[in-house]
Amino acid sequence: MTGPQKFRATCYTLEGLNSFATVIYFNYLYFFFRHTFGFDNKHNLALAAGIGVVYTFCSWQSGRLAARYGYFTALKLGFGLMAAGLLVGAQLHTAAGVIATACVVNAGTCLIWPTIEAMVSEGAVAADAVGLYNITWAATNAVAYFIGGTLIEQWGYRSLFYVPLGLMLLQLGIVFWLQTLPAPHDRPAPAGPPAAGEARSAPDRTLFKQMGWLANPFAYIAINTLLAVMPGLAAKFQLSPMLAGFTCSLWCFVRLGMFVFLWLWPGWHYRFRWLATAFGLLVASFTTILTAPSLPLLLAAQIVFGGAIGLIYYSSLFYSMDASDTKSEHGGIHEAAIGLGNCLGPGLGAVSLQYLPQHPNSGAMAVSVLLLCGFGGLFALRHRARLFQK
Protein backbone atom coordinates (compact mmCIF):
# COMPACT_ATOMS: atom_id res chain seq x y z
CA MET A 1 0.00 0.00 0.00
CA THR A 2 1.45 3.36 -1.04
CA GLY A 3 1.69 6.41 1.20
CA PRO A 4 -1.37 8.17 -0.29
CA GLN A 5 -3.35 4.91 -0.06
CA LYS A 6 -2.38 4.58 3.61
CA PHE A 7 -3.42 8.19 4.13
CA ARG A 8 -6.90 7.67 2.71
CA ALA A 9 -7.37 4.31 4.49
CA THR A 10 -6.44 5.97 7.79
CA CYS A 11 -8.98 8.73 7.15
CA TYR A 12 -11.68 6.08 6.74
CA THR A 13 -10.48 4.45 9.97
CA LEU A 14 -10.87 7.75 11.82
CA GLU A 15 -14.31 8.16 10.31
CA GLY A 16 -15.46 4.72 11.43
CA LEU A 17 -14.12 5.12 14.97
CA ASN A 18 -15.66 8.56 15.32
CA SER A 19 -19.03 7.37 14.05
CA PHE A 20 -19.05 4.53 16.59
CA ALA A 21 -18.07 6.83 19.46
CA THR A 22 -20.56 9.60 18.66
CA VAL A 23 -23.47 7.17 18.29
CA ILE A 24 -22.72 5.51 21.62
CA TYR A 25 -22.72 8.93 23.27
CA PHE A 26 -25.37 11.00 21.50
CA ASN A 27 -27.95 8.33 20.62
CA TYR A 28 -28.06 6.96 24.16
CA LEU A 29 -27.69 10.33 25.87
CA TYR A 30 -31.49 10.57 25.83
CA PHE A 31 -31.77 7.26 27.69
CA PHE A 32 -29.25 8.64 30.21
CA PHE A 33 -31.31 11.78 30.80
CA ARG A 34 -34.54 9.81 31.11
CA HIS A 35 -32.96 7.39 33.61
CA THR A 36 -30.87 9.88 35.60
CA PHE A 37 -32.87 13.11 35.54
CA GLY A 38 -36.39 11.89 34.70
CA PHE A 39 -36.59 13.55 31.28
CA ASP A 40 -39.74 12.74 29.30
CA ASN A 41 -40.27 13.09 25.53
CA LYS A 42 -40.82 16.85 25.77
CA HIS A 43 -37.59 17.45 27.68
CA ASN A 44 -35.55 15.16 25.45
CA LEU A 45 -36.91 16.86 22.33
CA ALA A 46 -35.94 20.25 23.76
CA LEU A 47 -32.47 18.89 24.53
CA ALA A 48 -32.12 17.60 20.96
CA ALA A 49 -33.17 20.99 19.59
CA GLY A 50 -30.55 22.78 21.67
CA ILE A 51 -27.82 20.41 20.52
CA GLY A 52 -29.00 21.01 16.96
CA VAL A 53 -28.54 24.77 17.30
CA VAL A 54 -24.93 24.26 18.40
CA TYR A 55 -24.30 21.79 15.57
CA THR A 56 -25.69 24.13 12.90
CA PHE A 57 -23.54 27.12 13.80
CA CYS A 58 -20.36 25.18 14.59
CA SER A 59 -20.50 23.03 11.43
CA TRP A 60 -20.88 26.06 9.21
CA GLN A 61 -17.86 27.74 10.80
CA SER A 62 -15.82 24.55 11.12
CA GLY A 63 -15.74 23.93 7.37
CA ARG A 64 -14.29 27.40 6.91
CA LEU A 65 -11.80 26.87 9.74
CA ALA A 66 -10.51 23.65 8.16
CA ALA A 67 -10.12 25.36 4.79
CA ARG A 68 -8.22 28.30 6.33
CA TYR A 69 -6.02 26.66 8.98
CA GLY A 70 -5.64 23.14 7.63
CA TYR A 71 -7.25 19.77 8.09
CA PHE A 72 -4.93 18.54 10.84
CA THR A 73 -5.47 21.63 12.98
CA ALA A 74 -9.22 21.11 12.73
CA LEU A 75 -8.97 17.40 13.61
CA LYS A 76 -6.70 17.94 16.61
CA LEU A 77 -8.92 20.67 17.96
CA GLY A 78 -12.05 18.60 17.32
CA PHE A 79 -10.86 15.42 19.01
CA GLY A 80 -9.37 17.45 21.86
CA LEU A 81 -12.68 19.23 22.53
CA MET A 82 -14.62 15.98 22.40
CA ALA A 83 -12.24 14.25 24.81
CA ALA A 84 -12.32 17.17 27.24
CA GLY A 85 -16.12 17.37 27.16
CA LEU A 86 -16.53 13.63 27.74
CA LEU A 87 -14.02 13.57 30.61
CA VAL A 88 -15.65 16.47 32.43
CA GLY A 89 -19.19 15.27 31.69
CA ALA A 90 -18.47 11.90 33.25
CA GLN A 91 -17.71 13.60 36.58
CA LEU A 92 -20.85 15.75 36.72
CA HIS A 93 -24.17 14.90 38.35
CA THR A 94 -26.42 17.78 37.33
CA ALA A 95 -28.51 18.03 34.19
CA ALA A 96 -27.22 21.54 33.39
CA GLY A 97 -23.60 20.43 33.71
CA VAL A 98 -24.01 17.39 31.49
CA ILE A 99 -25.88 19.46 28.89
CA ALA A 100 -23.08 22.03 28.85
CA THR A 101 -20.43 19.39 28.29
CA ALA A 102 -22.60 17.76 25.60
CA CYS A 103 -22.49 21.07 23.74
CA VAL A 104 -18.67 21.03 23.96
CA VAL A 105 -18.56 17.47 22.62
CA ASN A 106 -20.96 18.51 19.88
CA ALA A 107 -18.79 21.47 18.88
CA GLY A 108 -15.80 19.14 18.60
CA THR A 109 -17.77 16.78 16.39
CA CYS A 110 -18.53 19.65 14.02
CA LEU A 111 -14.81 20.15 13.40
CA ILE A 112 -14.31 16.52 12.48
CA TRP A 113 -17.01 15.56 9.98
CA PRO A 114 -16.53 18.32 7.36
CA THR A 115 -12.77 17.79 7.56
CA ILE A 116 -12.87 14.04 7.02
CA GLU A 117 -15.40 14.47 4.21
CA ALA A 118 -12.96 16.81 2.47
CA MET A 119 -9.88 14.65 3.15
CA VAL A 120 -11.34 11.50 1.59
CA SER A 121 -12.64 13.50 -1.39
CA GLU A 122 -9.39 15.28 -2.26
CA GLY A 123 -7.82 13.69 -5.34
CA ALA A 124 -10.64 11.17 -5.73
CA VAL A 125 -13.66 10.70 -7.96
CA ALA A 126 -16.61 12.07 -5.96
CA ALA A 127 -18.81 9.01 -6.49
CA ASP A 128 -16.14 6.62 -5.17
CA ALA A 129 -15.11 8.79 -2.22
CA VAL A 130 -18.64 9.55 -1.09
CA GLY A 131 -19.68 5.91 -1.46
CA LEU A 132 -16.89 4.55 0.74
CA TYR A 133 -17.35 7.41 3.20
CA ASN A 134 -21.07 6.69 3.62
CA ILE A 135 -20.62 2.93 3.94
CA THR A 136 -17.89 3.34 6.55
CA TRP A 137 -19.74 5.62 8.94
CA ALA A 138 -23.07 3.87 8.44
CA ALA A 139 -21.59 0.45 9.27
CA THR A 140 -20.06 1.52 12.59
CA ASN A 141 -23.11 3.69 13.30
CA ALA A 142 -25.44 0.70 13.00
CA VAL A 143 -23.22 -1.54 15.12
CA ALA A 144 -22.90 1.12 17.83
CA TYR A 145 -26.66 1.67 18.01
CA PHE A 146 -27.22 -2.09 18.10
CA ILE A 147 -24.86 -2.77 21.02
CA GLY A 148 -25.14 0.55 22.88
CA GLY A 149 -27.97 -0.62 25.08
CA THR A 150 -26.00 -3.75 25.96
CA LEU A 151 -23.04 -1.60 27.07
CA ILE A 152 -25.38 0.35 29.36
CA GLU A 153 -26.77 -2.78 30.98
CA GLN A 154 -23.32 -4.36 31.38
CA TRP A 155 -21.20 -1.35 32.40
CA GLY A 156 -23.72 1.28 33.51
CA TYR A 157 -24.65 4.66 32.09
CA ARG A 158 -21.20 6.17 32.71
CA SER A 159 -19.91 3.92 29.90
CA LEU A 160 -21.56 6.42 27.54
CA PHE A 161 -18.75 8.80 28.52
CA TYR A 162 -15.75 6.53 29.05
CA VAL A 163 -16.03 4.32 25.95
CA PRO A 164 -16.17 7.31 23.55
CA LEU A 165 -13.44 9.05 25.59
CA GLY A 166 -11.03 6.16 25.03
CA LEU A 167 -11.80 6.21 21.31
CA MET A 168 -11.23 9.99 21.12
CA LEU A 169 -7.78 9.66 22.65
CA LEU A 170 -6.97 6.84 20.22
CA GLN A 171 -8.08 8.96 17.28
CA LEU A 172 -6.04 11.93 18.47
CA GLY A 173 -2.96 9.72 18.39
CA ILE A 174 -3.85 8.48 14.91
CA VAL A 175 -4.09 12.08 13.65
CA PHE A 176 -0.50 12.80 14.73
CA TRP A 177 0.64 9.66 12.89
CA LEU A 178 -1.46 10.50 9.84
CA GLN A 179 0.29 13.85 9.56
CA THR A 180 3.54 12.01 8.71
CA LEU A 181 2.02 10.31 5.64
CA PRO A 182 1.99 11.80 2.13
CA ALA A 183 -1.48 13.09 1.26
CA PRO A 184 -3.07 12.27 -2.12
CA HIS A 185 -2.99 15.62 -3.92
CA ASP A 186 -3.24 14.32 -7.46
CA ARG A 187 -6.50 15.02 -9.24
CA PRO A 188 -8.39 11.97 -10.51
CA ALA A 189 -8.56 11.05 -14.16
CA PRO A 190 -11.85 11.82 -15.90
CA ALA A 191 -14.44 9.23 -15.00
CA GLY A 192 -15.69 8.84 -18.57
CA PRO A 193 -19.15 9.69 -19.84
CA PRO A 194 -21.82 10.30 -17.20
CA ALA A 195 -24.23 7.52 -16.32
CA ALA A 196 -27.61 7.35 -18.00
CA GLY A 197 -29.76 10.21 -16.80
CA GLU A 198 -26.83 12.03 -15.17
CA ALA A 199 -26.83 15.79 -15.47
CA ARG A 200 -24.18 17.30 -17.71
CA SER A 201 -24.67 21.03 -17.25
CA ALA A 202 -23.52 23.23 -14.37
CA PRO A 203 -27.06 24.59 -13.73
CA ASP A 204 -28.40 21.05 -13.31
CA ARG A 205 -25.60 20.16 -10.91
CA THR A 206 -26.29 23.30 -8.91
CA LEU A 207 -30.02 22.53 -8.79
CA PHE A 208 -29.50 19.01 -7.49
CA LYS A 209 -27.01 20.28 -4.92
CA GLN A 210 -29.63 22.75 -3.70
CA MET A 211 -32.33 20.06 -3.61
CA GLY A 212 -30.00 17.81 -1.63
CA TRP A 213 -29.32 20.63 0.81
CA LEU A 214 -33.07 21.12 1.17
CA ALA A 215 -33.96 17.45 1.63
CA ASN A 216 -31.21 16.47 4.06
CA PRO A 217 -32.24 18.79 6.92
CA PHE A 218 -35.73 17.32 6.74
CA ALA A 219 -34.26 13.82 6.89
CA TYR A 220 -32.47 14.83 10.07
CA ILE A 221 -35.62 16.46 11.39
CA ALA A 222 -37.08 12.96 11.28
CA ILE A 223 -33.96 11.20 12.59
CA ASN A 224 -33.36 13.40 15.61
CA THR A 225 -37.00 13.58 16.55
CA LEU A 226 -37.00 9.79 16.46
CA LEU A 227 -33.82 9.49 18.54
CA ALA A 228 -35.09 11.91 21.17
CA VAL A 229 -38.36 10.00 21.71
CA MET A 230 -36.79 6.55 21.44
CA PRO A 231 -36.69 6.12 25.24
CA GLY A 232 -40.43 6.84 25.24
CA LEU A 233 -41.03 4.32 22.46
CA ALA A 234 -38.99 1.75 24.36
CA ALA A 235 -41.14 2.33 27.45
CA LYS A 236 -44.29 2.05 25.32
CA PHE A 237 -43.30 -1.44 24.16
CA GLN A 238 -41.66 -2.33 27.51
CA LEU A 239 -38.17 -2.65 26.01
CA SER A 240 -35.02 -2.45 28.12
CA PRO A 241 -32.13 -0.31 26.76
CA MET A 242 -30.54 -3.48 25.39
CA LEU A 243 -33.71 -4.63 23.61
CA ALA A 244 -34.34 -1.08 22.38
CA GLY A 245 -30.88 -1.11 20.80
CA PHE A 246 -31.56 -4.45 19.13
CA THR A 247 -35.04 -3.48 17.92
CA CYS A 248 -34.75 0.20 17.05
CA SER A 249 -31.43 0.02 15.17
CA LEU A 250 -33.03 -1.84 12.24
CA TRP A 251 -33.32 1.32 10.15
CA CYS A 252 -29.59 1.95 10.58
CA PHE A 253 -28.74 -1.40 8.97
CA VAL A 254 -31.23 -0.76 6.16
CA ARG A 255 -29.58 2.62 5.57
CA LEU A 256 -26.22 0.87 5.34
CA GLY A 257 -27.60 -1.53 2.74
CA MET A 258 -29.00 1.40 0.75
CA PHE A 259 -25.60 3.11 0.82
CA VAL A 260 -23.97 0.00 -0.64
CA PHE A 261 -26.62 -0.22 -3.37
CA LEU A 262 -26.29 3.45 -4.31
CA TRP A 263 -22.50 3.17 -4.38
CA LEU A 264 -22.56 0.19 -6.72
CA TRP A 265 -25.27 1.53 -9.06
CA PRO A 266 -24.80 5.16 -10.21
CA GLY A 267 -27.98 5.23 -12.32
CA TRP A 268 -29.75 7.28 -9.62
CA HIS A 269 -27.40 10.26 -10.08
CA TYR A 270 -29.27 13.42 -11.03
CA ARG A 271 -32.67 11.72 -11.29
CA PHE A 272 -35.33 13.74 -9.54
CA ARG A 273 -37.84 10.91 -9.11
CA TRP A 274 -35.44 8.98 -6.87
CA LEU A 275 -35.05 11.89 -4.47
CA ALA A 276 -38.76 12.76 -4.54
CA THR A 277 -39.85 9.15 -3.91
CA ALA A 278 -37.45 8.86 -0.98
CA PHE A 279 -38.80 12.08 0.54
CA GLY A 280 -42.41 10.88 0.26
CA LEU A 281 -41.57 7.54 1.87
CA LEU A 282 -39.69 9.37 4.62
CA VAL A 283 -42.83 11.25 5.66
CA ALA A 284 -45.03 8.15 5.67
CA SER A 285 -42.58 5.89 7.52
CA PHE A 286 -41.70 8.53 10.14
CA THR A 287 -45.34 9.02 11.10
CA THR A 288 -45.88 5.27 11.23
CA ILE A 289 -42.88 4.66 13.51
CA LEU A 290 -43.98 7.23 16.09
CA THR A 291 -47.61 6.13 16.13
CA ALA A 292 -47.26 2.38 15.51
CA PRO A 293 -49.58 0.37 17.79
CA SER A 294 -47.55 -2.82 17.46
CA LEU A 295 -43.91 -3.89 17.33
CA PRO A 296 -44.18 -5.64 13.91
CA LEU A 297 -45.49 -2.43 12.33
CA LEU A 298 -42.69 -0.48 13.99
CA LEU A 299 -40.13 -2.84 12.43
CA ALA A 300 -41.74 -2.70 8.99
CA ALA A 301 -41.80 1.10 9.02
CA GLN A 302 -38.12 1.18 9.99
CA ILE A 303 -37.24 -0.71 6.81
CA VAL A 304 -38.87 1.98 4.66
CA PHE A 305 -37.44 4.76 6.84
CA GLY A 306 -33.87 3.47 6.56
CA GLY A 307 -34.04 3.21 2.78
CA ALA A 308 -35.46 6.71 2.40
CA ILE A 309 -32.95 8.26 4.79
CA GLY A 310 -30.10 6.51 2.98
CA LEU A 311 -30.94 7.96 -0.42
CA ILE A 312 -31.58 11.48 0.86
CA TYR A 313 -28.33 11.68 2.83
CA TYR A 314 -26.28 10.12 0.02
CA SER A 315 -27.77 12.57 -2.48
CA SER A 316 -26.94 15.61 -0.36
CA LEU A 317 -23.31 14.66 0.21
CA PHE A 318 -22.68 13.40 -3.32
CA TYR A 319 -24.10 16.51 -4.98
CA SER A 320 -22.18 18.72 -2.53
CA MET A 321 -18.85 17.05 -3.32
CA ASP A 322 -19.51 16.59 -7.05
CA ALA A 323 -20.39 20.23 -7.67
CA SER A 324 -17.71 21.96 -5.59
CA ASP A 325 -13.99 22.61 -5.37
CA THR A 326 -13.88 24.03 -1.81
CA LYS A 327 -14.76 20.68 -0.30
CA SER A 328 -14.31 21.42 3.40
CA GLU A 329 -16.51 24.52 3.15
CA HIS A 330 -19.20 22.63 1.25
CA GLY A 331 -18.84 19.75 3.69
CA GLY A 332 -19.45 22.28 6.45
CA ILE A 333 -22.60 23.51 4.73
CA HIS A 334 -23.76 19.89 4.35
CA GLU A 335 -23.22 19.30 8.08
CA ALA A 336 -24.80 22.65 9.01
CA ALA A 337 -27.90 21.59 7.08
CA ILE A 338 -27.95 18.44 9.21
CA GLY A 339 -27.77 20.60 12.34
CA LEU A 340 -30.67 22.70 11.12
CA GLY A 341 -32.77 19.56 10.88
CA ASN A 342 -31.52 18.43 14.27
CA CYS A 343 -32.91 21.65 15.73
CA LEU A 344 -36.20 22.23 13.89
CA GLY A 345 -37.82 18.82 14.23
CA PRO A 346 -37.24 18.19 17.95
CA GLY A 347 -37.95 21.85 18.70
CA LEU A 348 -41.35 21.71 17.01
CA GLY A 349 -42.11 18.41 18.73
CA ALA A 350 -41.27 19.85 22.13
CA VAL A 351 -43.43 22.94 21.56
CA SER A 352 -46.36 20.77 20.45
CA LEU A 353 -46.14 18.61 23.56
CA GLN A 354 -45.85 21.74 25.72
CA TYR A 355 -49.07 23.31 24.43
CA LEU A 356 -51.01 20.15 23.54
CA PRO A 357 -50.06 17.78 26.39
CA GLN A 358 -53.46 16.08 26.21
CA HIS A 359 -52.55 14.72 22.76
CA PRO A 360 -49.51 12.39 23.11
CA ASN A 361 -49.12 12.15 19.32
CA SER A 362 -49.20 15.92 18.78
CA GLY A 363 -45.41 16.10 18.48
CA ALA A 364 -45.36 13.38 15.81
CA MET A 365 -48.15 15.02 13.86
CA ALA A 366 -46.55 18.49 14.00
CA VAL A 367 -43.22 17.17 12.73
CA SER A 368 -45.00 15.18 10.01
CA VAL A 369 -46.65 18.38 8.78
CA LEU A 370 -43.24 20.06 8.73
CA LEU A 371 -41.87 17.17 6.64
CA LEU A 372 -44.75 17.58 4.19
CA CYS A 373 -43.83 21.25 3.82
CA GLY A 374 -40.30 20.21 2.92
CA PHE A 375 -41.67 17.68 0.43
CA GLY A 376 -43.61 20.45 -1.29
CA GLY A 377 -40.54 22.68 -1.19
CA LEU A 378 -38.58 20.11 -3.19
CA PHE A 379 -41.05 20.33 -6.06
CA ALA A 380 -41.19 24.13 -5.78
CA LEU A 381 -37.40 24.38 -6.06
CA ARG A 382 -37.39 22.19 -9.17
CA HIS A 383 -40.25 24.15 -10.75
CA ARG A 384 -38.52 27.48 -10.07
CA ALA A 385 -35.30 26.24 -11.67
CA ARG A 386 -37.18 25.12 -14.78
CA LEU A 387 -38.78 28.55 -15.12
CA PHE A 388 -35.39 30.25 -15.02
CA GLN A 389 -33.98 27.84 -17.61
CA LYS A 390 -36.70 28.71 -20.15
Secondary structure, DSSP 8 states (H G I E B T S, - for coil): --HHHHHHHHHHHHHHHHHHHHIIIIIHHHHHHHHHH---HHHHHHHHHHHHHHHHHHHHHHHHHHHHH-HHHHHHHHHHHHHHHHHHHTT--SHHHHHHHHHHHHHHHHHHHHHHHHHHHTTS-HHHHHHHHHHHHHHHHHHHHHHHHHHHHHH-TTHHHHHHHHHHHHHHHHHHHHTTS----S------S--TT---SHHHHHHHHHHHHHHHHHHHHHHHHHHHHHHHHHHHTT--HHHHHHHHTHHHHHHHHHHHHHHH-GGGTT-HHHHHHHHHHHHHHHHHHHH-SSHHHHHHHHHHHHHHHHHHHHHHHHHHHHT-S-HHHHHHHHHHHHHHHHHHHHHHHHHHHHH-TT-TTHHHHHHHHHHHHHHHHHHHHHHHHHHHH-
